Amino acid sequence: MKKLLAKIERIRASGWAYLDLSENHPLYHLDGKRFKLESIGTPDIKCRVTLIVEGENVDFTIDDLH
C-alpha cells in the first residue's frame, strides 16, 4: 500500500503521468507516452485518474499508469 500511495503522490505532485497499458487496451497505441493530469480521486487500490489525452479528459485507474 505504501508503494501505491507513493505513486499517487508522485503523480499528484508532478501533474503528469505515463501510460502503462496492456496490449488489449483500446488506447494501447499511446502506451509509454506522458500526459497532463486533470484530476485524481481518493487514494485507493483502484484510484481513478483523469488525464488530458489528445485534448479530451480520459479516465484511467492507477494500475494503468507509471
mmCIF file of the N, C-alpha and C atoms, coordinates in Angstrom:
data_MODEL
# 
_entry.id   MODEL 
# 
loop_
_atom_site.group_PDB 
_atom_site.id 
_atom_site.type_symbol 
_atom_site.label_atom_id 
_atom_site.label_alt_id 
_atom_site.label_comp_id 
_atom_site.label_asym_id 
_atom_site.label_entity_id 
_atom_site.label_seq_id 
_atom_site.pdbx_PDB_ins_code 
_atom_site.Cartn_x 
_atom_site.Cartn_y 
_atom_site.Cartn_z 
_atom_site.occupancy 
_atom_site.B_iso_or_equiv 
_atom_site.pdbx_formal_charge 
_atom_site.auth_seq_id 
_atom_site.auth_comp_id 
_atom_site.auth_asym_id 
_atom_site.auth_atom_id 
_atom_site.pdbx_PDB_model_num 
ATOM 1   N N  . MET A 1 1  ? 0.819   -1.189 0.000   1.00 0.00 ? 1  MET A N  1 
ATOM 2   C CA . MET A 1 1  ? 0.000   0.000  0.000   1.00 0.00 ? 1  MET A CA 1 
ATOM 3   C C  . MET A 1 1  ? 0.869   1.262  0.000   1.00 0.00 ? 1  MET A C  1 
ATOM 4   N N  . LYS A 1 2  ? 2.028   1.184  0.677   1.00 0.00 ? 2  LYS A N  1 
ATOM 5   C CA . LYS A 1 2  ? 2.930   2.338  0.703   1.00 0.00 ? 2  LYS A CA 1 
ATOM 6   C C  . LYS A 1 2  ? 3.400   2.714  -0.696  1.00 0.00 ? 2  LYS A C  1 
ATOM 7   N N  . LYS A 1 3  ? 3.710   1.695  -1.509  1.00 0.00 ? 3  LYS A N  1 
ATOM 8   C CA . LYS A 1 3  ? 4.152   1.942  -2.886  1.00 0.00 ? 3  LYS A CA 1 
ATOM 9   C C  . LYS A 1 3  ? 3.056   2.621  -3.695  1.00 0.00 ? 3  LYS A C  1 
ATOM 10  N N  . LEU A 1 4  ? 1.845   2.164  -3.514  1.00 0.00 ? 4  LEU A N  1 
ATOM 11  C CA . LEU A 1 4  ? 0.705   2.724  -4.229  1.00 0.00 ? 4  LEU A CA 1 
ATOM 12  C C  . LEU A 1 4  ? 0.495   4.186  -3.843  1.00 0.00 ? 4  LEU A C  1 
ATOM 13  N N  . LEU A 1 5  ? 0.533   4.474  -2.552  1.00 0.00 ? 5  LEU A N  1 
ATOM 14  C CA . LEU A 1 5  ? 0.354   5.851  -2.094  1.00 0.00 ? 5  LEU A CA 1 
ATOM 15  C C  . LEU A 1 5  ? 1.486   6.746  -2.583  1.00 0.00 ? 5  LEU A C  1 
ATOM 16  N N  . ALA A 1 6  ? 2.698   6.217  -2.618  1.00 0.00 ? 6  ALA A N  1 
ATOM 17  C CA . ALA A 1 6  ? 3.842   6.983  -3.118  1.00 0.00 ? 6  ALA A CA 1 
ATOM 18  C C  . ALA A 1 6  ? 3.659   7.293  -4.608  1.00 0.00 ? 6  ALA A C  1 
ATOM 19  N N  . LYS A 1 7  ? 3.160   6.325  -5.357  1.00 0.00 ? 7  LYS A N  1 
ATOM 20  C CA . LYS A 1 7  ? 2.912   6.519  -6.794  1.00 0.00 ? 7  LYS A CA 1 
ATOM 21  C C  . LYS A 1 7  ? 1.852   7.600  -7.010  1.00 0.00 ? 7  LYS A C  1 
ATOM 22  N N  . ILE A 1 8  ? 0.773   7.551  -6.250  1.00 0.00 ? 8  ILE A N  1 
ATOM 23  C CA . ILE A 1 8  ? -0.300  8.537  -6.361  1.00 0.00 ? 8  ILE A CA 1 
ATOM 24  C C  . ILE A 1 8  ? 0.227   9.925  -6.015  1.00 0.00 ? 8  ILE A C  1 
ATOM 25  N N  . GLU A 1 9  ? 0.990   10.037 -4.958  1.00 0.00 ? 9  GLU A N  1 
ATOM 26  C CA . GLU A 1 9  ? 1.535   11.334 -4.547  1.00 0.00 ? 9  GLU A CA 1 
ATOM 27  C C  . GLU A 1 9  ? 2.538   11.870 -5.564  1.00 0.00 ? 9  GLU A C  1 
ATOM 28  N N  . ARG A 1 10 ? 3.333   10.990 -6.166  1.00 0.00 ? 10 ARG A N  1 
ATOM 29  C CA . ARG A 1 10 ? 4.287   11.414 -7.194  1.00 0.00 ? 10 ARG A CA 1 
ATOM 30  C C  . ARG A 1 10 ? 3.561   11.989 -8.402  1.00 0.00 ? 10 ARG A C  1 
ATOM 31  N N  . ILE A 1 11 ? 2.488   11.312 -8.827  1.00 0.00 ? 11 ILE A N  1 
ATOM 32  C CA . ILE A 1 11 ? 1.702   11.788 -9.966  1.00 0.00 ? 11 ILE A CA 1 
ATOM 33  C C  . ILE A 1 11 ? 1.009   13.102 -9.611  1.00 0.00 ? 11 ILE A C  1 
ATOM 34  N N  . ARG A 1 12 ? 0.451   13.177 -8.423  1.00 0.00 ? 12 ARG A N  1 
ATOM 35  C CA . ARG A 1 12 ? -0.237  14.393 -7.982  1.00 0.00 ? 12 ARG A CA 1 
ATOM 36  C C  . ARG A 1 12 ? 0.739   15.575 -7.905  1.00 0.00 ? 12 ARG A C  1 
ATOM 37  N N  . ALA A 1 13 ? 1.919   15.343 -7.390  1.00 0.00 ? 13 ALA A N  1 
ATOM 38  C CA . ALA A 1 13 ? 2.914   16.409 -7.228  1.00 0.00 ? 13 ALA A CA 1 
ATOM 39  C C  . ALA A 1 13 ? 3.461   16.899 -8.567  1.00 0.00 ? 13 ALA A C  1 
ATOM 40  N N  . SER A 1 14 ? 3.705   15.981 -9.496  1.00 0.00 ? 14 SER A N  1 
ATOM 41  C CA . SER A 1 14 ? 4.297   16.370 -10.774 1.00 0.00 ? 14 SER A CA 1 
ATOM 42  C C  . SER A 1 14 ? 3.259   16.929 -11.751 1.00 0.00 ? 14 SER A C  1 
ATOM 43  N N  . GLY A 1 15 ? 2.014   16.434 -11.650 1.00 0.00 ? 15 GLY A N  1 
ATOM 44  C CA . GLY A 1 15 ? 0.972   16.870 -12.571 1.00 0.00 ? 15 GLY A CA 1 
ATOM 45  C C  . GLY A 1 15 ? 0.996   16.143 -13.903 1.00 0.00 ? 15 GLY A C  1 
ATOM 46  N N  . TRP A 1 16 ? 1.832   15.123 -14.019 1.00 0.00 ? 16 TRP A N  1 
ATOM 47  C CA . TRP A 1 16 ? 1.977   14.356 -15.258 1.00 0.00 ? 16 TRP A CA 1 
ATOM 48  C C  . TRP A 1 16 ? 2.010   12.870 -14.926 1.00 0.00 ? 16 TRP A C  1 
ATOM 49  N N  . ALA A 1 17 ? 1.629   12.034 -15.896 1.00 0.00 ? 17 ALA A N  1 
ATOM 50  C CA . ALA A 1 17 ? 1.692   10.583 -15.719 1.00 0.00 ? 17 ALA A CA 1 
ATOM 51  C C  . ALA A 1 17 ? 1.980   9.916  -17.056 1.00 0.00 ? 17 ALA A C  1 
ATOM 52  N N  . TYR A 1 18 ? 2.697   8.804  -16.996 1.00 0.00 ? 18 TYR A N  1 
ATOM 53  C CA . TYR A 1 18 ? 2.984   7.984  -18.170 1.00 0.00 ? 18 TYR A CA 1 
ATOM 54  C C  . TYR A 1 18 ? 2.004   6.825  -18.197 1.00 0.00 ? 18 TYR A C  1 
ATOM 55  N N  . LEU A 1 19 ? 1.493   6.505  -19.382 1.00 0.00 ? 19 LEU A N  1 
ATOM 56  C CA . LEU A 1 19 ? 0.581   5.372  -19.517 1.00 0.00 ? 19 LEU A CA 1 
ATOM 57  C C  . LEU A 1 19 ? 1.358   4.068  -19.544 1.00 0.00 ? 19 LEU A C  1 
ATOM 58  N N  . ASP A 1 20 ? 0.816   3.060  -18.892 1.00 0.00 ? 20 ASP A N  1 
ATOM 59  C CA . ASP A 1 20 ? 1.373   1.706  -18.863 1.00 0.00 ? 20 ASP A CA 1 
ATOM 60  C C  . ASP A 1 20 ? 0.207   0.749  -19.100 1.00 0.00 ? 20 ASP A C  1 
ATOM 61  N N  . LEU A 1 21 ? -0.217  0.659  -20.359 1.00 0.00 ? 21 LEU A N  1 
ATOM 62  C CA . LEU A 1 21 ? -1.435  -0.064 -20.714 1.00 0.00 ? 21 LEU A CA 1 
ATOM 63  C C  . LEU A 1 21 ? -1.145  -1.472 -21.212 1.00 0.00 ? 21 LEU A C  1 
ATOM 64  N N  . SER A 1 22 ? -2.108  -2.367 -21.008 1.00 0.00 ? 22 SER A N  1 
ATOM 65  C CA . SER A 1 22 ? -1.985  -3.724 -21.539 1.00 0.00 ? 22 SER A CA 1 
ATOM 66  C C  . SER A 1 22 ? -2.253  -3.695 -23.046 1.00 0.00 ? 22 SER A C  1 
ATOM 67  N N  . GLU A 1 23 ? -1.813  -4.730 -23.727 1.00 0.00 ? 23 GLU A N  1 
ATOM 68  C CA . GLU A 1 23 ? -1.931  -4.787 -25.188 1.00 0.00 ? 23 GLU A CA 1 
ATOM 69  C C  . GLU A 1 23 ? -3.377  -4.797 -25.679 1.00 0.00 ? 23 GLU A C  1 
ATOM 70  N N  . ASN A 1 24 ? -4.316  -5.215 -24.856 1.00 0.00 ? 24 ASN A N  1 
ATOM 71  C CA . ASN A 1 24 ? -5.715  -5.277 -25.294 1.00 0.00 ? 24 ASN A CA 1 
ATOM 72  C C  . ASN A 1 24 ? -6.501  -4.003 -24.956 1.00 0.00 ? 24 ASN A C  1 
ATOM 73  N N  . HIS A 1 25 ? -5.835  -2.992 -24.417 1.00 0.00 ? 25 HIS A N  1 
ATOM 74  C CA . HIS A 1 25 ? -6.496  -1.719 -24.097 1.00 0.00 ? 25 HIS A CA 1 
ATOM 75  C C  . HIS A 1 25 ? -6.727  -0.929 -25.385 1.00 0.00 ? 25 HIS A C  1 
ATOM 76  N N  . PRO A 1 26 ? -7.889  -0.272 -25.532 1.00 0.00 ? 26 PRO A N  1 
ATOM 77  C CA . PRO A 1 26 ? -8.186  0.472  -26.763 1.00 0.00 ? 26 PRO A CA 1 
ATOM 78  C C  . PRO A 1 26 ? -7.211  1.625  -27.054 1.00 0.00 ? 26 PRO A C  1 
ATOM 79  N N  . LEU A 1 27 ? -6.552  2.143  -26.037 1.00 0.00 ? 27 LEU A N  1 
ATOM 80  C CA . LEU A 1 27 ? -5.599  3.242  -26.229 1.00 0.00 ? 27 LEU A CA 1 
ATOM 81  C C  . LEU A 1 27 ? -4.144  2.767  -26.153 1.00 0.00 ? 27 LEU A C  1 
ATOM 82  N N  . TYR A 1 28 ? -3.926  1.488  -26.441 1.00 0.00 ? 28 TYR A N  1 
ATOM 83  C CA . TYR A 1 28 ? -2.581  0.918  -26.327 1.00 0.00 ? 28 TYR A CA 1 
ATOM 84  C C  . TYR A 1 28 ? -1.556  1.661  -27.194 1.00 0.00 ? 28 TYR A C  1 
ATOM 85  N N  . HIS A 1 29 ? -1.985  2.234  -28.317 1.00 0.00 ? 29 HIS A N  1 
ATOM 86  C CA . HIS A 1 29 ? -1.052  2.946  -29.194 1.00 0.00 ? 29 HIS A CA 1 
ATOM 87  C C  . HIS A 1 29 ? -0.435  4.169  -28.500 1.00 0.00 ? 29 HIS A C  1 
ATOM 88  N N  . LEU A 1 30 ? -1.000  4.589  -27.359 1.00 0.00 ? 30 LEU A N  1 
ATOM 89  C CA . LEU A 1 30 ? -0.460  5.711  -26.585 1.00 0.00 ? 30 LEU A CA 1 
ATOM 90  C C  . LEU A 1 30 ? 0.402   5.238  -25.413 1.00 0.00 ? 30 LEU A C  1 
ATOM 91  N N  . ASP A 1 31 ? 0.614   3.937  -25.303 1.00 0.00 ? 31 ASP A N  1 
ATOM 92  C CA . ASP A 1 31 ? 1.385   3.358  -24.202 1.00 0.00 ? 31 ASP A CA 1 
ATOM 93  C C  . ASP A 1 31 ? 2.782   3.980  -24.130 1.00 0.00 ? 31 ASP A C  1 
ATOM 94  N N  . GLY A 1 32 ? 3.194   4.343  -22.911 1.00 0.00 ? 32 GLY A N  1 
ATOM 95  C CA . GLY A 1 32 ? 4.527   4.891  -22.701 1.00 0.00 ? 32 GLY A CA 1 
ATOM 96  C C  . GLY A 1 32 ? 4.620   6.398  -22.877 1.00 0.00 ? 32 GLY A C  1 
ATOM 97  N N  . LYS A 1 33 ? 3.532   7.032  -23.305 1.00 0.00 ? 33 LYS A N  1 
ATOM 98  C CA . LYS A 1 33 ? 3.546   8.485  -23.503 1.00 0.00 ? 33 LYS A CA 1 
ATOM 99  C C  . LYS A 1 33 ? 3.107   9.201  -22.221 1.00 0.00 ? 33 LYS A C  1 
ATOM 100 N N  . ARG A 1 34 ? 3.538   10.438 -22.092 1.00 0.00 ? 34 ARG A N  1 
ATOM 101 C CA . ARG A 1 34 ? 3.272   11.246 -20.905 1.00 0.00 ? 34 ARG A CA 1 
ATOM 102 C C  . ARG A 1 34 ? 2.109   12.207 -21.173 1.00 0.00 ? 34 ARG A C  1 
ATOM 103 N N  . PHE A 1 35 ? 1.181   12.295 -20.192 1.00 0.00 ? 35 PHE A N  1 
ATOM 104 C CA . PHE A 1 35 ? 0.013   13.148 -20.332 1.00 0.00 ? 35 PHE A CA 1 
ATOM 105 C C  . PHE A 1 35 ? -0.206  13.964 -19.065 1.00 0.00 ? 35 PHE A C  1 
ATOM 106 N N  . LYS A 1 36 ? -0.832  15.126 -19.232 1.00 0.00 ? 36 LYS A N  1 
ATOM 107 C CA . LYS A 1 36 ? -1.114  16.045 -18.127 1.00 0.00 ? 36 LYS A CA 1 
ATOM 108 C C  . LYS A 1 36 ? -2.260  15.518 -17.278 1.00 0.00 ? 36 LYS A C  1 
ATOM 109 N N  . LEU A 1 37 ? -2.110  15.662 -15.978 1.00 0.00 ? 37 LEU A N  1 
ATOM 110 C CA . LEU A 1 37 ? -3.126  15.239 -15.020 1.00 0.00 ? 37 LEU A CA 1 
ATOM 111 C C  . LEU A 1 37 ? -4.248  16.270 -14.954 1.00 0.00 ? 37 LEU A C  1 
ATOM 112 N N  . GLU A 1 38 ? -5.482  15.815 -15.071 1.00 0.00 ? 38 GLU A N  1 
ATOM 113 C CA . GLU A 1 38 ? -6.650  16.679 -14.913 1.00 0.00 ? 38 GLU A CA 1 
ATOM 114 C C  . GLU A 1 38 ? -7.164  16.594 -13.480 1.00 0.00 ? 38 GLU A C  1 
ATOM 115 N N  . SER A 1 39 ? -7.352  15.361 -12.982 1.00 0.00 ? 39 SER A N  1 
ATOM 116 C CA . SER A 1 39 ? -7.805  15.169 -11.605 1.00 0.00 ? 39 SER A CA 1 
ATOM 117 C C  . SER A 1 39 ? -7.428  13.772 -11.141 1.00 0.00 ? 39 SER A C  1 
ATOM 118 N N  . ILE A 1 40 ? -7.458  13.609 -9.831  1.00 0.00 ? 40 ILE A N  1 
ATOM 119 C CA . ILE A 1 40 ? -7.151  12.304 -9.252  1.00 0.00 ? 40 ILE A CA 1 
ATOM 120 C C  . ILE A 1 40 ? -8.105  12.074 -8.087  1.00 0.00 ? 40 ILE A C  1 
ATOM 121 N N  . GLY A 1 41 ? -8.630  10.872 -8.003  1.00 0.00 ? 41 GLY A N  1 
ATOM 122 C CA . GLY A 1 41 ? -9.601  10.545 -6.964  1.00 0.00 ? 41 GLY A CA 1 
ATOM 123 C C  . GLY A 1 41 ? -8.944  10.256 -5.629  1.00 0.00 ? 41 GLY A C  1 
ATOM 124 N N  . THR A 1 42 ? -9.721  9.734  -4.718  1.00 0.00 ? 42 THR A N  1 
ATOM 125 C CA . THR A 1 42 ? -9.238  9.366  -3.404  1.00 0.00 ? 42 THR A CA 1 
ATOM 126 C C  . THR A 1 42 ? -8.226  8.232  -3.529  1.00 0.00 ? 42 THR A C  1 
ATOM 127 N N  . PRO A 1 43 ? -7.058  8.370  -2.910  1.00 0.00 ? 43 PRO A N  1 
ATOM 128 C CA . PRO A 1 43 ? -6.052  7.302  -2.980  1.00 0.00 ? 43 PRO A CA 1 
ATOM 129 C C  . PRO A 1 43 ? -6.619  5.969  -2.499  1.00 0.00 ? 43 PRO A C  1 
ATOM 130 N N  . ASP A 1 44 ? -6.583  4.975  -3.380  1.00 0.00 ? 44 ASP A N  1 
ATOM 131 C CA . ASP A 1 44 ? -7.137  3.659  -3.096  1.00 0.00 ? 44 ASP A CA 1 
ATOM 132 C C  . ASP A 1 44 ? -6.537  2.673  -4.097  1.00 0.00 ? 44 ASP A C  1 
ATOM 133 N N  . ILE A 1 45 ? -6.870  1.406  -3.971  1.00 0.00 ? 45 ILE A N  1 
ATOM 134 C CA . ILE A 1 45 ? -6.352  0.367  -4.852  1.00 0.00 ? 45 ILE A CA 1 
ATOM 135 C C  . ILE A 1 45 ? -6.719  0.639  -6.312  1.00 0.00 ? 45 ILE A C  1 
ATOM 136 N N  . LYS A 1 46 ? -7.941  1.043  -6.580  1.00 0.00 ? 46 LYS A N  1 
ATOM 137 C CA . LYS A 1 46 ? -8.400  1.326  -7.948  1.00 0.00 ? 46 LYS A CA 1 
ATOM 138 C C  . LYS A 1 46 ? -8.686  2.815  -8.107  1.00 0.00 ? 46 LYS A C  1 
ATOM 139 N N  . CYS A 1 47 ? -7.760  3.638  -7.679  1.00 0.00 ? 47 CYS A N  1 
ATOM 140 C CA . CYS A 1 47 ? -7.895  5.093  -7.727  1.00 0.00 ? 47 CYS A CA 1 
ATOM 141 C C  . CYS A 1 47 ? -8.134  5.570  -9.158  1.00 0.00 ? 47 CYS A C  1 
ATOM 142 N N  . ARG A 1 48 ? -9.160  6.431  -9.352  1.00 0.00 ? 48 ARG A N  1 
ATOM 143 C CA . ARG A 1 48 ? -9.467  6.983  -10.664 1.00 0.00 ? 48 ARG A CA 1 
ATOM 144 C C  . ARG A 1 48 ? -8.568  8.181  -10.928 1.00 0.00 ? 48 ARG A C  1 
ATOM 145 N N  . VAL A 1 49 ? -7.950  8.173  -12.096 1.00 0.00 ? 49 VAL A N  1 
ATOM 146 C CA . VAL A 1 49 ? -7.074  9.268  -12.508 1.00 0.00 ? 49 VAL A CA 1 
ATOM 147 C C  . VAL A 1 49 ? -7.561  9.743  -13.876 1.00 0.00 ? 49 VAL A C  1 
ATOM 148 N N  . THR A 1 50 ? -7.788  11.045 -14.000 1.00 0.00 ? 50 THR A N  1 
ATOM 149 C CA . THR A 1 50 ? -8.229  11.619 -15.269 1.00 0.00 ? 50 THR A CA 1 
ATOM 150 C C  . THR A 1 50 ? -7.064  12.368 -15.891 1.00 0.00 ? 50 THR A C  1 
ATOM 151 N N  . LEU A 1 51 ? -6.720  11.978 -17.116 1.00 0.00 ? 51 LEU A N  1 
ATOM 152 C CA . LEU A 1 51 ? -5.640  12.613 -17.859 1.00 0.00 ? 51 LEU A CA 1 
ATOM 153 C C  . LEU A 1 51 ? -6.210  13.313 -19.087 1.00 0.00 ? 51 LEU A C  1 
ATOM 154 N N  . ILE A 1 52 ? -5.503  14.324 -19.563 1.00 0.00 ? 52 ILE A N  1 
ATOM 155 C CA . ILE A 1 52 ? -5.892  15.003 -20.794 1.00 0.00 ? 52 ILE A CA 1 
ATOM 156 C C  . ILE A 1 52 ? -5.147  14.315 -21.934 1.00 0.00 ? 52 ILE A C  1 
ATOM 157 N N  . VAL A 1 53 ? -5.890  13.546 -22.735 1.00 0.00 ? 53 VAL A N  1 
ATOM 158 C CA . VAL A 1 53 ? -5.327  12.788 -23.845 1.00 0.00 ? 53 VAL A CA 1 
ATOM 159 C C  . VAL A 1 53 ? -5.893  13.346 -25.140 1.00 0.00 ? 53 VAL A C  1 
ATOM 160 N N  . GLU A 1 54 ? -5.012  13.881 -25.957 1.00 0.00 ? 54 GLU A N  1 
ATOM 161 C CA . GLU A 1 54 ? -5.406  14.460 -27.247 1.00 0.00 ? 54 GLU A CA 1 
ATOM 162 C C  . GLU A 1 54 ? -6.554  15.452 -27.091 1.00 0.00 ? 54 GLU A C  1 
ATOM 163 N N  . GLY A 1 55 ? -6.485  16.304 -26.068 1.00 0.00 ? 55 GLY A N  1 
ATOM 164 C CA . GLY A 1 55 ? -7.476  17.349 -25.847 1.00 0.00 ? 55 GLY A CA 1 
ATOM 165 C C  . GLY A 1 55 ? -8.739  16.924 -25.139 1.00 0.00 ? 55 GLY A C  1 
ATOM 166 N N  . GLU A 1 56 ? -8.862  15.652 -24.772 1.00 0.00 ? 56 GLU A N  1 
ATOM 167 C CA . GLU A 1 56 ? -10.062 15.155 -24.092 1.00 0.00 ? 56 GLU A CA 1 
ATOM 168 C C  . GLU A 1 56 ? -9.696  14.550 -22.746 1.00 0.00 ? 56 GLU A C  1 
ATOM 169 N N  . ASN A 1 57 ? -10.609 14.645 -21.778 1.00 0.00 ? 57 ASN A N  1 
ATOM 170 C CA . ASN A 1 57 ? -10.403 14.017 -20.478 1.00 0.00 ? 57 ASN A CA 1 
ATOM 171 C C  . ASN A 1 57 ? -10.722 12.532 -20.586 1.00 0.00 ? 57 ASN A C  1 
ATOM 172 N N  . VAL A 1 58 ? -9.765  11.696 -20.173 1.00 0.00 ? 58 VAL A N  1 
ATOM 173 C CA . VAL A 1 58 ? -9.935  10.244 -20.229 1.00 0.00 ? 58 VAL A CA 1 
ATOM 174 C C  . VAL A 1 58 ? -9.614  9.682  -18.852 1.00 0.00 ? 58 VAL A C  1 
ATOM 175 N N  . ASP A 1 59 ? -10.496 8.812  -18.339 1.00 0.00 ? 59 ASP A N  1 
ATOM 176 C CA . ASP A 1 59 ? -10.307 8.196  -17.024 1.00 0.00 ? 59 ASP A CA 1 
ATOM 177 C C  . ASP A 1 59 ? -9.502  6.911  -17.143 1.00 0.00 ? 59 ASP A C  1 
ATOM 178 N N  . PHE A 1 60 ? -8.577  6.744  -16.205 1.00 0.00 ? 60 PHE A N  1 
ATOM 179 C CA . PHE A 1 60 ? -7.775  5.526  -16.076 1.00 0.00 ? 60 PHE A CA 1 
ATOM 180 C C  . PHE A 1 60 ? -7.776  5.124  -14.612 1.00 0.00 ? 60 PHE A C  1 
ATOM 181 N N  . THR A 1 61 ? -7.364  3.892  -14.326 1.00 0.00 ? 61 THR A N  1 
ATOM 182 C CA . THR A 1 61 ? -7.122  3.508  -12.937 1.00 0.00 ? 61 THR A CA 1 
ATOM 183 C C  . THR A 1 61 ? -5.627  3.699  -12.680 1.00 0.00 ? 61 THR A C  1 
ATOM 184 N N  . ILE A 1 62 ? -5.253  3.720  -11.439 1.00 0.00 ? 62 ILE A N  1 
ATOM 185 C CA . ILE A 1 62 ? -3.851  3.919  -11.073 1.00 0.00 ? 62 ILE A CA 1 
ATOM 186 C C  . ILE A 1 62 ? -2.986  2.785  -11.633 1.00 0.00 ? 62 ILE A C  1 
ATOM 187 N N  . ASP A 1 63 ? -3.578  1.616  -11.875 1.00 0.00 ? 63 ASP A N  1 
ATOM 188 C CA . ASP A 1 63 ? -2.833  0.485  -12.446 1.00 0.00 ? 63 ASP A CA 1 
ATOM 189 C C  . ASP A 1 63 ? -2.427  0.724  -13.894 1.00 0.00 ? 63 ASP A C  1 
ATOM 190 N N  . ASP A 1 64 ? -3.104  1.639  -14.583 1.00 0.00 ? 64 ASP A N  1 
ATOM 191 C CA . ASP A 1 64 ? -2.808  1.937  -15.987 1.00 0.00 ? 64 ASP A CA 1 
ATOM 192 C C  . ASP A 1 64 ? -1.665  2.936  -16.155 1.00 0.00 ? 64 ASP A C  1 
ATOM 193 N N  . LEU A 1 65 ? -1.100  3.380  -15.042 1.00 0.00 ? 65 LEU A N  1 
ATOM 194 C CA . LEU A 1 65 ? -0.083  4.433  -15.092 1.00 0.00 ? 65 LEU A CA 1 
ATOM 195 C C  . LEU A 1 65 ? 1.213   3.990  -14.432 1.00 0.00 ? 65 LEU A C  1 
ATOM 196 N N  . HIS A 1 66 ? 2.278   4.679  -14.794 1.00 0.00 ? 66 HIS A N  1 
ATOM 197 C CA . HIS A 1 66 ? 3.552   4.508  -14.075 1.00 0.00 ? 66 HIS A CA 1 
ATOM 198 C C  . HIS A 1 66 ? 4.295   5.792  -14.061 1.00 0.00 ? 66 HIS A C  1 
# 
